[in-house]
């Protein structure tokens, strides 16, 4: 993974900001899309930079946080089976 760029997804949950890494553009975009849908963010006709320092922080409640962790786990397991 060292040859892939590392991006940090900043999650605000129960008073703490947690920086969760993801590696590579595809993983970053998949995580960002999941979090945007999970939180109801909509961007129309806007080219967002990669990474997007103005919008790469998401405020999650307990249910959303659990859903995001489950998403990350399934993505990690999927990526490991590709090896």
HTML snippet that shows the backbone in 3Dmol.js (N, CA, C, O; Angstrom):
<script src="https://3Dmol.org/build/3Dmol-min.js"></script>
<div id="view" style="width:600px;height:400px;position:relative"></div>
<script>
const pdb = `
ATOM      1  N   UNK A   1       0.805  -1.192   0.000  1.00  0.00           N
ATOM      2  CA  UNK A   1       0.000   0.000   0.000  1.00  0.00           C
ATOM      3  C   UNK A   1       0.851   1.260   0.000  1.00  0.00           C
ATOM      4  O   UNK A   1       0.324   2.353  -0.209  1.00  0.00           O
ATOM      5  N   UNK A   2       2.105   1.140   0.220  1.00  0.00           N
ATOM      6  CA  UNK A   2       2.955   2.325   0.332  1.00  0.00           C
ATOM      7  C   UNK A   2       3.058   3.101  -0.980  1.00  0.00           C
ATOM      8  O   UNK A   2       3.393   4.285  -0.963  1.00  0.00           O
ATOM      9  N   UNK A   3       2.774   2.454  -2.126  1.00  0.00           N
ATOM     10  CA  UNK A   3       2.847   3.158  -3.397  1.00  0.00           C
ATOM     11  C   UNK A   3       1.559   3.907  -3.727  1.00  0.00           C
ATOM     12  O   UNK A   3       1.502   4.627  -4.724  1.00  0.00           O
ATOM     13  N   UNK A   4       0.513   3.744  -2.893  1.00  0.00           N
ATOM     14  CA  UNK A   4      -0.754   4.442  -3.100  1.00  0.00           C
ATOM     15  C   UNK A   4      -0.811   5.680  -2.206  1.00  0.00           C
ATOM     16  O   UNK A   4      -0.308   5.664  -1.082  1.00  0.00           O
ATOM     17  N   UNK A   5      -1.427   6.753  -2.708  1.00  0.00           N
ATOM     18  CA  UNK A   5      -1.570   7.926  -1.842  1.00  0.00           C
ATOM     19  C   UNK A   5      -2.504   7.620  -0.673  1.00  0.00           C
ATOM     20  O   UNK A   5      -3.457   6.853  -0.809  1.00  0.00           O
ATOM     21  N   UNK A   6      -2.220   8.227   0.469  1.00  0.00           N
ATOM     22  CA  UNK A   6      -3.052   8.046   1.655  1.00  0.00           C
ATOM     23  C   UNK A   6      -3.929   9.285   1.840  1.00  0.00           C
ATOM     24  O   UNK A   6      -3.441  10.414   1.805  1.00  0.00           O
ATOM     25  N   UNK A   7      -5.210   9.059   2.034  1.00  0.00           N
ATOM     26  CA  UNK A   7      -6.170  10.120   2.295  1.00  0.00           C
ATOM     27  C   UNK A   7      -6.775   9.871   3.668  1.00  0.00           C
ATOM     28  O   UNK A   7      -6.892   8.725   4.103  1.00  0.00           O
ATOM     29  N   UNK A   8      -7.154  10.934   4.342  1.00  0.00           N
ATOM     30  CA  UNK A   8      -7.718  10.796   5.677  1.00  0.00           C
ATOM     31  C   UNK A   8      -9.163  11.265   5.664  1.00  0.00           C
ATOM     32  O   UNK A   8      -9.472  12.374   5.228  1.00  0.00           O
ATOM     33  N   UNK A   9     -10.039  10.398   6.152  1.00  0.00           N
ATOM     34  CA  UNK A   9     -11.448  10.724   6.302  1.00  0.00           C
ATOM     35  C   UNK A   9     -11.618  11.170   7.751  1.00  0.00           C
ATOM     36  O   UNK A   9     -11.422  10.372   8.667  1.00  0.00           O
ATOM     37  N   UNK A  10     -11.977  12.427   7.969  1.00  0.00           N
ATOM     38  CA  UNK A  10     -12.156  12.957   9.319  1.00  0.00           C
ATOM     39  C   UNK A  10     -13.595  12.764   9.762  1.00  0.00           C
ATOM     40  O   UNK A  10     -14.530  13.282   9.151  1.00  0.00           O
ATOM     41  N   UNK A  11     -13.750  12.009  10.836  1.00  0.00           N
ATOM     42  CA  UNK A  11     -15.069  11.685  11.366  1.00  0.00           C
ATOM     43  C   UNK A  11     -15.206  12.333  12.733  1.00  0.00           C
ATOM     44  O   UNK A  11     -14.376  12.113  13.616  1.00  0.00           O
ATOM     45  N   UNK A  12     -16.255  13.135  12.909  1.00  0.00           N
ATOM     46  CA  UNK A  12     -16.563  13.717  14.202  1.00  0.00           C
ATOM     47  C   UNK A  12     -17.651  12.854  14.820  1.00  0.00           C
ATOM     48  O   UNK A  12     -18.757  12.752  14.289  1.00  0.00           O
ATOM     49  N   UNK A  13     -17.323  12.231  15.955  1.00  0.00           N
ATOM     50  CA  UNK A  13     -18.266  11.324  16.607  1.00  0.00           C
ATOM     51  C   UNK A  13     -18.103  11.430  18.111  1.00  0.00           C
ATOM     52  O   UNK A  13     -16.999  11.270  18.631  1.00  0.00           O
ATOM     53  N   UNK A  14     -19.178  11.693  18.802  1.00  0.00           N
ATOM     54  CA  UNK A  14     -19.228  11.808  20.271  1.00  0.00           C
ATOM     55  C   UNK A  14     -18.103  12.682  20.831  1.00  0.00           C
ATOM     56  O   UNK A  14     -17.427  12.299  21.786  1.00  0.00           O
ATOM     57  N   UNK A  15     -17.915  13.832  20.240  1.00  0.00           N
ATOM     58  CA  UNK A  15     -16.968  14.800  20.774  1.00  0.00           C
ATOM     59  C   UNK A  15     -15.524  14.616  20.353  1.00  0.00           C
ATOM     60  O   UNK A  15     -14.658  15.363  20.808  1.00  0.00           O
ATOM     61  N   UNK A  16     -15.243  13.665  19.516  1.00  0.00           N
ATOM     62  CA  UNK A  16     -13.863  13.427  19.075  1.00  0.00           C
ATOM     63  C   UNK A  16     -13.799  13.454  17.556  1.00  0.00           C
ATOM     64  O   UNK A  16     -14.745  13.063  16.873  1.00  0.00           O
ATOM     65  N   UNK A  17     -12.675  13.919  17.043  1.00  0.00           N
ATOM     66  CA  UNK A  17     -12.423  13.839  15.604  1.00  0.00           C
ATOM     67  C   UNK A  17     -11.458  12.692  15.388  1.00  0.00           C
ATOM     68  O   UNK A  17     -10.368  12.660  15.959  1.00  0.00           O
ATOM     69  N   UNK A  18     -11.874  11.749  14.553  1.00  0.00           N
ATOM     70  CA  UNK A  18     -11.092  10.553  14.283  1.00  0.00           C
ATOM     71  C   UNK A  18     -10.652  10.608  12.828  1.00  0.00           C
ATOM     72  O   UNK A  18     -11.488  10.742  11.934  1.00  0.00           O
ATOM     73  N   UNK A  19      -9.363  10.509  12.580  1.00  0.00           N
ATOM     74  CA  UNK A  19      -8.842  10.488  11.214  1.00  0.00           C
ATOM     75  C   UNK A  19      -8.636   9.051  10.766  1.00  0.00           C
ATOM     76  O   UNK A  19      -7.711   8.379  11.223  1.00  0.00           O
ATOM     77  N   UNK A  20      -9.500   8.577   9.866  1.00  0.00           N
ATOM     78  CA  UNK A  20      -9.397   7.204   9.377  1.00  0.00           C
ATOM     79  C   UNK A  20      -8.776   7.205   7.982  1.00  0.00           C
ATOM     80  O   UNK A  20      -9.302   7.846   7.072  1.00  0.00           O
ATOM     81  N   UNK A  21      -7.661   6.493   7.807  1.00  0.00           N
ATOM     82  CA  UNK A  21      -6.982   6.512   6.515  1.00  0.00           C
ATOM     83  C   UNK A  21      -7.662   5.628   5.483  1.00  0.00           C
ATOM     84  O   UNK A  21      -8.294   4.626   5.816  1.00  0.00           O
ATOM     85  N   UNK A  22      -7.518   6.017   4.234  1.00  0.00           N
ATOM     86  CA  UNK A  22      -7.852   5.133   3.122  1.00  0.00           C
ATOM     87  C   UNK A  22      -6.779   5.349   2.061  1.00  0.00           C
ATOM     88  O   UNK A  22      -6.250   6.451   1.911  1.00  0.00           O
ATOM     89  N   UNK A  23      -6.472   4.301   1.340  1.00  0.00           N
ATOM     90  CA  UNK A  23      -5.343   4.309   0.427  1.00  0.00           C
ATOM     91  C   UNK A  23      -5.810   4.217  -1.021  1.00  0.00           C
ATOM     92  O   UNK A  23      -6.543   3.300  -1.391  1.00  0.00           O
ATOM     93  N   UNK A  24      -5.384   5.162  -1.821  1.00  0.00           N
ATOM     94  CA  UNK A  24      -5.701   5.176  -3.239  1.00  0.00           C
ATOM     95  C   UNK A  24      -6.923   6.015  -3.559  1.00  0.00           C
ATOM     96  O   UNK A  24      -7.814   6.193  -2.729  1.00  0.00           O
ATOM     97  N   UNK A  25      -6.944   6.532  -4.797  1.00  0.00           N
ATOM     98  CA  UNK A  25      -8.040   7.388  -5.247  1.00  0.00           C
ATOM     99  C   UNK A  25      -9.380   6.665  -5.256  1.00  0.00           C
ATOM    100  O   UNK A  25     -10.387   7.223  -4.822  1.00  0.00           O
ATOM    101  N   UNK A  26      -9.402   5.434  -5.744  1.00  0.00           N
ATOM    102  CA  UNK A  26     -10.658   4.686  -5.836  1.00  0.00           C
ATOM    103  C   UNK A  26     -11.258   4.466  -4.448  1.00  0.00           C
ATOM    104  O   UNK A  26     -12.460   4.647  -4.253  1.00  0.00           O
ATOM    105  N   UNK A  27     -10.423   4.077  -3.488  1.00  0.00           N
ATOM    106  CA  UNK A  27     -10.905   3.858  -2.122  1.00  0.00           C
ATOM    107  C   UNK A  27     -11.398   5.162  -1.515  1.00  0.00           C
ATOM    108  O   UNK A  27     -12.435   5.190  -0.852  1.00  0.00           O
ATOM    109  N   UNK A  28     -10.664   6.233  -1.737  1.00  0.00           N
ATOM    110  CA  UNK A  28     -11.069   7.542  -1.227  1.00  0.00           C
ATOM    111  C   UNK A  28     -12.439   7.935  -1.775  1.00  0.00           C
ATOM    112  O   UNK A  28     -13.320   8.340  -1.017  1.00  0.00           O
ATOM    113  N   UNK A  29     -12.617   7.818  -3.080  1.00  0.00           N
ATOM    114  CA  UNK A  29     -13.890   8.217  -3.691  1.00  0.00           C
ATOM    115  C   UNK A  29     -15.037   7.340  -3.215  1.00  0.00           C
ATOM    116  O   UNK A  29     -16.145   7.831  -3.002  1.00  0.00           O
ATOM    117  N   UNK A  30     -14.783   6.047  -3.045  1.00  0.00           N
ATOM    118  CA  UNK A  30     -15.821   5.139  -2.563  1.00  0.00           C
ATOM    119  C   UNK A  30     -16.222   5.497  -1.128  1.00  0.00           C
ATOM    120  O   UNK A  30     -17.407   5.528  -0.794  1.00  0.00           O
ATOM    121  N   UNK A  31     -15.214   5.767  -0.284  1.00  0.00           N
ATOM    122  CA  UNK A  31     -15.496   6.176   1.093  1.00  0.00           C
ATOM    123  C   UNK A  31     -16.244   7.505   1.122  1.00  0.00           C
ATOM    124  O   UNK A  31     -17.224   7.650   1.854  1.00  0.00           O
ATOM    125  N   UNK A  32     -15.795   8.460   0.341  1.00  0.00           N
ATOM    126  CA  UNK A  32     -16.417   9.783   0.315  1.00  0.00           C
ATOM    127  C   UNK A  32     -17.876   9.689  -0.149  1.00  0.00           C
ATOM    128  O   UNK A  32     -18.760  10.316   0.435  1.00  0.00           O
ATOM    129  N   UNK A  33     -18.116   8.910  -1.191  1.00  0.00           N
ATOM    130  CA  UNK A  33     -19.487   8.745  -1.678  1.00  0.00           C
ATOM    131  C   UNK A  33     -20.380   8.083  -0.631  1.00  0.00           C
ATOM    132  O   UNK A  33     -21.526   8.487  -0.432  1.00  0.00           O
ATOM    133  N   UNK A  34     -19.840   7.060   0.034  1.00  0.00           N
ATOM    134  CA  UNK A  34     -20.610   6.387   1.077  1.00  0.00           C
ATOM    135  C   UNK A  34     -20.969   7.366   2.193  1.00  0.00           C
ATOM    136  O   UNK A  34     -22.122   7.431   2.620  1.00  0.00           O
ATOM    137  N   UNK A  35     -19.980   8.126   2.663  1.00  0.00           N
ATOM    138  CA  UNK A  35     -20.227   9.075   3.747  1.00  0.00           C
ATOM    139  C   UNK A  35     -21.183  10.189   3.331  1.00  0.00           C
ATOM    140  O   UNK A  35     -22.028  10.605   4.122  1.00  0.00           O
ATOM    141  N   UNK A  36     -21.058  10.669   2.108  1.00  0.00           N
ATOM    142  CA  UNK A  36     -21.970  11.708   1.624  1.00  0.00           C
ATOM    143  C   UNK A  36     -23.409  11.203   1.604  1.00  0.00           C
ATOM    144  O   UNK A  36     -24.323  11.907   2.035  1.00  0.00           O
ATOM    145  N   UNK A  37     -23.611   9.987   1.108  1.00  0.00           N
ATOM    146  CA  UNK A  37     -24.967   9.413   1.076  1.00  0.00           C
ATOM    147  C   UNK A  37     -25.476   9.152   2.486  1.00  0.00           C
ATOM    148  O   UNK A  37     -26.643   9.402   2.787  1.00  0.00           O
ATOM    149  N   UNK A  38     -24.598   8.648   3.349  1.00  0.00           N
ATOM    150  CA  UNK A  38     -24.973   8.335   4.725  1.00  0.00           C
ATOM    151  C   UNK A  38     -25.438   9.580   5.473  1.00  0.00           C
ATOM    152  O   UNK A  38     -26.366   9.510   6.278  1.00  0.00           O
ATOM    153  N   UNK A  39     -24.806  10.703   5.214  1.00  0.00           N
ATOM    154  CA  UNK A  39     -25.126  11.939   5.927  1.00  0.00           C
ATOM    155  C   UNK A  39     -26.083  12.843   5.157  1.00  0.00           C
ATOM    156  O   UNK A  39     -26.466  13.903   5.653  1.00  0.00           O
ATOM    157  N   UNK A  40     -26.468  12.438   3.959  1.00  0.00           N
ATOM    158  CA  UNK A  40     -27.422  13.222   3.185  1.00  0.00           C
ATOM    159  C   UNK A  40     -26.826  14.418   2.461  1.00  0.00           C
ATOM    160  O   UNK A  40     -27.559  15.315   2.044  1.00  0.00           O
ATOM    161  N   UNK A  41     -25.516  14.445   2.305  1.00  0.00           N
ATOM    162  CA  UNK A  41     -24.884  15.531   1.553  1.00  0.00           C
ATOM    163  C   UNK A  41     -25.149  15.354   0.071  1.00  0.00           C
ATOM    164  O   UNK A  41     -25.088  14.249  -0.467  1.00  0.00           O
ATOM    165  N   UNK A  42     -25.444  16.467  -0.571  1.00  0.00           N
ATOM    166  CA  UNK A  42     -25.645  16.432  -2.020  1.00  0.00           C
ATOM    167  C   UNK A  42     -24.820  17.527  -2.666  1.00  0.00           C
ATOM    168  O   UNK A  42     -24.825  18.675  -2.221  1.00  0.00           O
ATOM    169  N   UNK A  43     -24.122  17.164  -3.703  1.00  0.00           N
ATOM    170  CA  UNK A  43     -23.338  18.118  -4.487  1.00  0.00           C
ATOM    171  C   UNK A  43     -23.802  17.983  -5.922  1.00  0.00           C
ATOM    172  O   UNK A  43     -23.735  16.903  -6.509  1.00  0.00           O
ATOM    173  N   UNK A  44     -24.269  19.079  -6.481  1.00  0.00           N
ATOM    174  CA  UNK A  44     -24.744  19.043  -7.851  1.00  0.00           C
ATOM    175  C   UNK A  44     -23.870  19.948  -8.710  1.00  0.00           C
ATOM    176  O   UNK A  44     -23.655  21.119  -8.400  1.00  0.00           O
ATOM    177  N   UNK A  45     -23.375  19.369  -9.793  1.00  0.00           N
ATOM    178  CA  UNK A  45     -22.571  20.111 -10.760  1.00  0.00           C
ATOM    179  C   UNK A  45     -21.359  20.794 -10.139  1.00  0.00           C
ATOM    180  O   UNK A  45     -20.969  21.883 -10.559  1.00  0.00           O
ATOM    181  N   UNK A  46     -20.774  20.157  -9.148  1.00  0.00           N
ATOM    182  CA  UNK A  46     -19.582  20.704  -8.508  1.00  0.00           C
ATOM    183  C   UNK A  46     -18.441  19.718  -8.681  1.00  0.00           C
ATOM    184  O   UNK A  46     -18.570  18.544  -8.334  1.00  0.00           O
ATOM    185  N   UNK A  47     -17.332  20.190  -9.213  1.00  0.00           N
ATOM    186  CA  UNK A  47     -16.120  19.373  -9.273  1.00  0.00           C
ATOM    187  C   UNK A  47     -15.423  19.489  -7.933  1.00  0.00           C
ATOM    188  O   UNK A  47     -14.916  20.553  -7.578  1.00  0.00           O
ATOM    189  N   UNK A  48     -15.398  18.401  -7.194  1.00  0.00           N
ATOM    190  CA  UNK A  48     -14.737  18.413  -5.892  1.00  0.00           C
ATOM    191  C   UNK A  48     -13.308  17.925  -6.045  1.00  0.00           C
ATOM    192  O   UNK A  48     -13.053  16.944  -6.743  1.00  0.00           O
ATOM    193  N   UNK A  49     -12.374  18.609  -5.391  1.00  0.00           N
ATOM    194  CA  UNK A  49     -10.978  18.162  -5.459  1.00  0.00           C
ATOM    195  C   UNK A  49     -10.772  16.857  -4.688  1.00  0.00           C
ATOM    196  O   UNK A  49     -11.584  16.477  -3.844  1.00  0.00           O
ATOM    197  N   UNK A  50      -9.689  16.198  -4.995  1.00  0.00           N
ATOM    198  CA  UNK A  50      -9.293  14.972  -4.292  1.00  0.00           C
ATOM    199  C   UNK A  50      -7.920  15.225  -3.696  1.00  0.00           C
ATOM    200  O   UNK A  50      -6.949  15.370  -4.439  1.00  0.00           O
ATOM    201  N   UNK A  51      -7.812  15.283  -2.385  1.00  0.00           N
ATOM    202  CA  UNK A  51      -8.871  15.315  -1.389  1.00  0.00           C
ATOM    203  C   UNK A  51      -9.565  16.678  -1.384  1.00  0.00           C
ATOM    204  O   UNK A  51      -9.122  17.618  -2.044  1.00  0.00           O
ATOM    205  N   UNK A  52     -10.651  16.763  -0.633  1.00  0.00           N
ATOM    206  CA  UNK A  52     -11.438  17.994  -0.541  1.00  0.00           C
ATOM    207  C   UNK A  52     -11.345  18.531   0.882  1.00  0.00           C
ATOM    208  O   UNK A  52     -12.195  18.216   1.715  1.00  0.00           O
ATOM    209  N   UNK A  53     -10.319  19.341   1.174  1.00  0.00           N
ATOM    210  CA  UNK A  53     -10.091  19.772   2.556  1.00  0.00           C
ATOM    211  C   UNK A  53     -11.239  20.594   3.143  1.00  0.00           C
ATOM    212  O   UNK A  53     -11.388  20.661   4.363  1.00  0.00           O
ATOM    213  N   UNK A  54     -12.047  21.217   2.294  1.00  0.00           N
ATOM    214  CA  UNK A  54     -13.170  22.007   2.795  1.00  0.00           C
ATOM    215  C   UNK A  54     -14.366  21.150   3.201  1.00  0.00           C
ATOM    216  O   UNK A  54     -15.234  21.619   3.937  1.00  0.00           O
ATOM    217  N   UNK A  55     -14.429  19.900   2.734  1.00  0.00           N
ATOM    218  CA  UNK A  55     -15.610  19.068   2.991  1.00  0.00           C
ATOM    219  C   UNK A  55     -15.292  17.650   3.446  1.00  0.00           C
ATOM    220  O   UNK A  55     -16.198  16.818   3.494  1.00  0.00           O
ATOM    221  N   UNK A  56     -14.066  17.346   3.775  1.00  0.00           N
ATOM    222  CA  UNK A  56     -13.708  15.980   4.158  1.00  0.00           C
ATOM    223  C   UNK A  56     -13.808  15.726   5.659  1.00  0.00           C
ATOM    224  O   UNK A  56     -12.974  15.023   6.230  1.00  0.00           O
ATOM    225  N   UNK A  57     -14.824  16.296   6.292  1.00  0.00           N
ATOM    226  CA  UNK A  57     -15.145  16.000   7.686  1.00  0.00           C
ATOM    227  C   UNK A  57     -16.638  15.724   7.755  1.00  0.00           C
ATOM    228  O   UNK A  57     -17.452  16.494   7.245  1.00  0.00           O
ATOM    229  N   UNK A  58     -16.980  14.622   8.388  1.00  0.00           N
ATOM    230  CA  UNK A  58     -18.374  14.219   8.503  1.00  0.00           C
ATOM    231  C   UNK A  58     -18.736  14.061   9.970  1.00  0.00           C
ATOM    232  O   UNK A  58     -17.962  13.499  10.745  1.00  0.00           O
ATOM    233  N   UNK A  59     -19.901  14.549  10.355  1.00  0.00           N
ATOM    234  CA  UNK A  59     -20.417  14.397  11.710  1.00  0.00           C
ATOM    235  C   UNK A  59     -21.372  13.210  11.694  1.00  0.00           C
ATOM    236  O   UNK A  59     -22.386  13.224  10.997  1.00  0.00           O
ATOM    237  N   UNK A  60     -21.034  12.183  12.471  1.00  0.00           N
ATOM    238  CA  UNK A  60     -21.822  10.947  12.472  1.00  0.00           C
ATOM    239  C   UNK A  60     -22.407  10.668  13.850  1.00  0.00           C
ATOM    240  O   UNK A  60     -21.744  10.845  14.872  1.00  0.00           O
ATOM    241  N   UNK A  61     -23.659  10.230  13.857  1.00  0.00           N
ATOM    242  CA  UNK A  61     -24.247   9.755  15.103  1.00  0.00           C
ATOM    243  C   UNK A  61     -23.824   8.291  15.293  1.00  0.00           C
ATOM    244  O   UNK A  61     -23.101   7.738  14.464  1.00  0.00           O
ATOM    245  N   UNK A  62     -24.271   7.678  16.372  1.00  0.00           N
ATOM    246  CA  UNK A  62     -23.854   6.299  16.676  1.00  0.00           C
ATOM    247  C   UNK A  62     -24.215   5.322  15.560  1.00  0.00           C
ATOM    248  O   UNK A  62     -23.403   4.482  15.172  1.00  0.00           O
ATOM    249  N   UNK A  63     -25.435   5.440  15.050  1.00  0.00           N
ATOM    250  CA  UNK A  63     -25.888   4.522  13.997  1.00  0.00           C
ATOM    251  C   UNK A  63     -25.074   4.705  12.711  1.00  0.00           C
ATOM    252  O   UNK A  63     -24.675   3.725  12.082  1.00  0.00           O
ATOM    253  N   UNK A  64     -24.832   5.941  12.329  1.00  0.00           N
ATOM    254  CA  UNK A  64     -24.051   6.228  11.126  1.00  0.00           C
ATOM    255  C   UNK A  64     -22.604   5.758  11.294  1.00  0.00           C
ATOM    256  O   UNK A  64     -22.007   5.214  10.365  1.00  0.00           O
ATOM    257  N   UNK A  65     -22.055   5.975  12.476  1.00  0.00           N
ATOM    258  CA  UNK A  65     -20.677   5.557  12.745  1.00  0.00           C
ATOM    259  C   UNK A  65     -20.555   4.038  12.618  1.00  0.00           C
ATOM    260  O   UNK A  65     -19.616   3.535  12.001  1.00  0.00           O
ATOM    261  N   UNK A  66     -21.500   3.319  13.199  1.00  0.00           N
ATOM    262  CA  UNK A  66     -21.489   1.853  13.092  1.00  0.00           C
ATOM    263  C   UNK A  66     -21.605   1.410  11.634  1.00  0.00           C
ATOM    264  O   UNK A  66     -20.927   0.474  11.209  1.00  0.00           O
ATOM    265  N   UNK A  67     -22.470   2.088  10.871  1.00  0.00           N
ATOM    266  CA  UNK A  67     -22.633   1.748   9.454  1.00  0.00           C
ATOM    267  C   UNK A  67     -21.338   2.003   8.690  1.00  0.00           C
ATOM    268  O   UNK A  67     -20.960   1.203   7.834  1.00  0.00           O
ATOM    269  N   UNK A  68     -20.659   3.101   8.987  1.00  0.00           N
ATOM    270  CA  UNK A  68     -19.410   3.405   8.299  1.00  0.00           C
ATOM    271  C   UNK A  68     -18.321   2.386   8.652  1.00  0.00           C
ATOM    272  O   UNK A  68     -17.575   1.951   7.775  1.00  0.00           O
ATOM    273  N   UNK A  69     -18.229   2.010   9.913  1.00  0.00           N
ATOM    274  CA  UNK A  69     -17.239   0.993  10.293  1.00  0.00           C
ATOM    275  C   UNK A  69     -17.527  -0.338   9.601  1.00  0.00           C
ATOM    276  O   UNK A  69     -16.599  -1.028   9.177  1.00  0.00           O
ATOM    277  N   UNK A  70     -18.806  -0.703   9.485  1.00  0.00           N
ATOM    278  CA  UNK A  70     -19.169  -1.939   8.783  1.00  0.00           C
ATOM    279  C   UNK A  70     -18.798  -1.836   7.305  1.00  0.00           C
ATOM    280  O   UNK A  70     -18.312  -2.805   6.720  1.00  0.00           O
ATOM    281  N   UNK A  71     -19.022  -0.674   6.702  1.00  0.00           N
ATOM    282  CA  UNK A  71     -18.646  -0.443   5.307  1.00  0.00           C
ATOM    283  C   UNK A  71     -17.137  -0.607   5.134  1.00  0.00           C
ATOM    284  O   UNK A  71     -16.693  -1.284   4.206  1.00  0.00           O
ATOM    285  N   UNK A  72     -16.343   0.006   6.017  1.00  0.00           N
ATOM    286  CA  UNK A  72     -14.882  -0.104   5.935  1.00  0.00           C
ATOM    287  C   UNK A  72     -14.426  -1.555   6.081  1.00  0.00           C
ATOM    288  O   UNK A  72     -13.522  -2.005   5.376  1.00  0.00           O
ATOM    289  N   UNK A  73     -15.057  -2.275   6.996  1.00  0.00           N
ATOM    290  CA  UNK A  73     -14.688  -3.675   7.206  1.00  0.00           C
ATOM    291  C   UNK A  73     -14.991  -4.506   5.961  1.00  0.00           C
ATOM    292  O   UNK A  73     -14.161  -5.310   5.538  1.00  0.00           O
ATOM    293  N   UNK A  74     -16.168  -4.319   5.374  1.00  0.00           N
ATOM    294  CA  UNK A  74     -16.511  -5.102   4.185  1.00  0.00           C
ATOM    295  C   UNK A  74     -15.615  -4.736   3.014  1.00  0.00           C
ATOM    296  O   UNK A  74     -15.248  -5.606   2.224  1.00  0.00           O
ATOM    297  N   UNK A  75     -15.260  -3.474   2.890  1.00  0.00           N
ATOM    298  CA  UNK A  75     -14.353  -3.043   1.818  1.00  0.00           C
ATOM    299  C   UNK A  75     -12.962  -3.659   2.007  1.00  0.00           C
ATOM    300  O   UNK A  75     -12.344  -4.124   1.050  1.00  0.00           O
ATOM    301  N   UNK A  76     -12.481  -3.655   3.257  1.00  0.00           N
ATOM    302  CA  UNK A  76     -11.171  -4.241   3.560  1.00  0.00           C
ATOM    303  C   UNK A  76     -11.172  -5.740   3.247  1.00  0.00           C
ATOM    304  O   UNK A  76     -10.217  -6.257   2.667  1.00  0.00           O
ATOM    305  N   UNK A  77     -12.251  -6.435   3.635  1.00  0.00           N
ATOM    306  CA  UNK A  77     -12.345  -7.864   3.353  1.00  0.00           C
ATOM    307  C   UNK A  77     -12.411  -8.121   1.851  1.00  0.00           C
ATOM    308  O   UNK A  77     -11.798  -9.064   1.351  1.00  0.00           O
ATOM    309  N   UNK A  78     -13.152  -7.287   1.136  1.00  0.00           N
ATOM    310  CA  UNK A  78     -13.243  -7.427  -0.320  1.00  0.00           C
ATOM    311  C   UNK A  78     -11.881  -7.225  -0.968  1.00  0.00           C
ATOM    312  O   UNK A  78     -11.501  -7.968  -1.874  1.00  0.00           O
ATOM    313  N   UNK A  79     -11.143  -6.214  -0.500  1.00  0.00           N
ATOM    314  CA  UNK A  79      -9.821  -5.943  -1.063  1.00  0.00           C
ATOM    315  C   UNK A  79      -8.839  -7.075  -0.763  1.00  0.00           C
ATOM    316  O   UNK A  79      -7.975  -7.379  -1.586  1.00  0.00           O
ATOM    317  N   UNK A  80      -8.964  -7.696   0.400  1.00  0.00           N
ATOM    318  CA  UNK A  80      -8.062  -8.796   0.751  1.00  0.00           C
ATOM    319  C   UNK A  80      -8.334 -10.031  -0.097  1.00  0.00           C
ATOM    320  O   UNK A  80      -7.411 -10.794  -0.380  1.00  0.00           O
ATOM    321  N   UNK A  81      -9.558 -10.240  -0.501  1.00  0.00           N
ATOM    322  CA  UNK A  81      -9.859 -11.416  -1.327  1.00  0.00           C
ATOM    323  C   UNK A  81      -9.351 -11.231  -2.753  1.00  0.00           C
ATOM    324  O   UNK A  81      -9.193 -12.211  -3.480  1.00  0.00           O
ATOM    325  N   UNK A  82      -9.092  -9.991  -3.163  1.00  0.00           N
ATOM    326  CA  UNK A  82      -8.548  -9.724  -4.497  1.00  0.00           C
ATOM    327  C   UNK A  82      -7.068 -10.075  -4.588  1.00  0.00           C
ATOM    328  O   UNK A  82      -6.535 -10.283  -5.678  1.00  0.00           O
ATOM    329  N   UNK A  83      -6.407 -10.139  -3.427  1.00  0.00           N
ATOM    330  CA  UNK A  83      -4.971 -10.438  -3.428  1.00  0.00           C
ATOM    331  C   UNK A  83      -4.748 -11.833  -3.772  1.00  0.00           C
ATOM    332  O   UNK A  83      -3.603 -12.281  -3.826  1.00  0.00           O
TER     333      UNK A  83
END
`;
const viewer = $3Dmol.createViewer("view");
viewer.addModel(pdb, "pdb");
viewer.setStyle({}, {cartoon: {color: "spectrum"}});
viewer.zoomTo();
viewer.render();
</script>
